[in-house]
């Protein structure tokens, strides 16, 4: 028997419904950090900007920038999905 493919929206609903129920979640896993390689010119610019922002170092500053950008992108996506739901009603 072939399983029905769930839409992204159906998956979101299932995950949100079970988010607070610890028994629904599997065992926690550890994820090893990975390395990202940048050209030297980007590293030099990051070092300069990190100093301007009085960061401890360029890697710390880059991590902060990436985390902030991911939060922004997640919020934009969430807002967009909400607007689509409202528009489709």
N, C-alpha and C positions, 0 to 999 in steps of 0.2 A: 504494500500500500504506500502510495506516494504522500509525503507530508506536505501540507499547505505552507507555502512561503508567506511569512508574516511581513506586513508592510512596516516601514520604519515607525509610523505612528502607532501601530498595534504593539510593536515591541516597546516603545516608550511608555504606553499605557500599562503594560504588564509590569515593567520595571518599576514605575512610579507606585503602582498599587502594592508591590511587595517590598518597597524600599525600607520600611521600618520593621519588617519581620525578619529578624536575624536567622530564623530557622530556614528561610527560603534561600539564603546565600550559601555558597560553597566555602570551602576552606580558603583562608587568605593566602595570597601568594606574594612573594617578594620579587620585585622587578629591579634588575640591575641597571644602574644608570649607563647611558651610552655616551659616546663621544661624538661631537660634531666638529668637523674640521672646516675652518674658514681660511680664505686667502690671507696672506700677511697684511695686505692693505686694509682689509676689514678689521683685523685684530688691532692694527695701529689706530684706526678711527675709534674703535670701541674703547681702547685704553684712554684716548683723549677725552671722549665723552664721559667715561667713568670718573675721571679726575674732575671734570666740570660738575658732575653730580655728587662729588665727594663720596664716592663708593669705595669700599675696601679694595676692590680690584675689578678688572674688566670682566672677569668671569662671573663674579657676583652681580655686577651690573647687567650683563647679558641675560643671566638667569631671571633677574627681576623684570627686564623688558619683555622677555618671552612669556613669563607668567602673566604679566599685565595684558599683553596682546591676546593671549588665549582667553582670559576672562572677558575681554571686550568682544571677541569673536563669538564666544558662547552666548553672551547677552544679546548681541545682534541677531544671532540665529534664533534664540528663544523669542525675542520680540517679533521677528519675521514670522515664525510659526504661529504665534498668537494672532497677529494681524491677518494671516491667511485664514485661520479658523473663524475670526469675526467676519471677514469678508465673504466666506462661504455660507454663512447662515442666512 
